[in-house]
């Protein structure tokens, strides 16, 4: 019973460390560039969604992230924004997004 508990604790610690390492990767990578069709002024057509963030992470880092874990602010203009990804109950990564017009 004691060995099983130690194994579970070691696995939890490993998962948390992996999440922290991935969070460091996201925060040191700089901004992900998201091209959008531009409208008048700084406006863009449509908005940026959690799925867009998941897709750009998959294409650039070859990492799968569940879109339910991604929190994206309302993005309807060109500019720089910060999205949050909950990688673990104790680890949240902040990802910079640079939205620009095509």
C-alpha positions in Angstrom: 0.0 0.0 0.0 2.8 2.4 0.9 4.7 1.6 -2.3 1.6 2.3 -4.4 1.1 5.7 -2.6 4.7 6.6 -3.3 4.3 5.6 -7.0 1.2 7.8 -7.3 2.9 10.8 -5.7 6.0 10.4 -7.9 3.7 10.3 -11.0 1.8 13.5 -9.8 5.1 15.2 -9.3 6.4 14.2 -12.8 3.2 15.4 -14.5 3.4 18.8 -12.7 7.1 19.2 -13.6 6.2 18.4 -17.3 3.5 21.1 -17.2 5.9 23.6 -15.7 8.5 22.8 -18.4 5.9 23.3 -21.1 4.8 26.6 -19.5 8.4 27.8 -19.6 8.6 26.9 -23.3 5.4 28.9 -24.0 6.6 31.9 -22.1 10.1 32.1 -23.6 9.0 31.5 -27.2 7.8 35.0 -27.8 4.5 35.7 -29.5 2.6 33.4 -31.8 1.7 35.3 -35.0 -1.9 34.9 -36.1 -2.7 36.4 -39.5 -6.3 37.6 -39.9 -8.2 39.2 -42.8 -8.2 42.9 -42.0 -11.2 45.3 -42.1 -11.5 49.0 -41.5 -8.7 50.5 -39.4 -7.5 48.0 -36.8 -10.6 45.8 -37.1 -10.4 42.2 -38.2 -13.0 40.0 -39.7 -14.2 37.4 -37.2 -12.3 36.8 -34.0 -9.5 34.7 -32.6 -10.7 31.6 -30.8 -9.2 28.9 -28.5 -9.1 26.6 -31.5 -7.0 29.1 -33.4 -4.5 29.1 -30.5 -4.5 25.3 -30.3 -3.9 25.1 -34.1 -0.9 27.5 -34.1 0.7 25.7 -31.1 0.2 22.4 -32.9 1.7 23.7 -36.2 4.7 25.5 -34.6 5.6 23.4 -31.6 4.0 20.0 -32.6 2.3 19.9 -29.2 -1.3 18.9 -28.6 -3.3 21.2 -26.2 -7.0 20.7 -25.4 -8.9 23.8 -26.5 -11.0 23.5 -23.3 -7.9 24.5 -21.3 -7.3 27.7 -23.4 -8.7 31.0 -22.2 -8.6 33.7 -24.9 -9.6 37.3 -24.4 -12.1 38.8 -26.8 -9.9 39.6 -29.9 -11.5 41.7 -32.6 -8.7 44.0 -33.5 -5.1 43.9 -34.6 -2.6 43.9 -31.7 -0.9 41.9 -29.1 -2.9 39.8 -26.6 -2.2 37.2 -23.8 -4.0 33.9 -23.7 -3.8 31.5 -20.7 -3.5 27.7 -20.9 -4.3 25.7 -17.8 -1.7 22.9 -18.2 -2.2 21.5 -14.6 -4.3 22.5 -11.6 -1.3 24.4 -10.3 0.3 25.5 -13.6 -1.1 28.1 -15.9 1.0 29.2 -19.0 0.6 32.7 -20.5 1.0 32.7 -24.3 1.4 36.0 -26.2 -0.5 36.3 -29.4 0.4 38.8 -32.1 -2.7 39.4 -34.4 -2.0 41.1 -37.6 -3.8 41.8 -40.9 -2.9 39.8 -44.0 
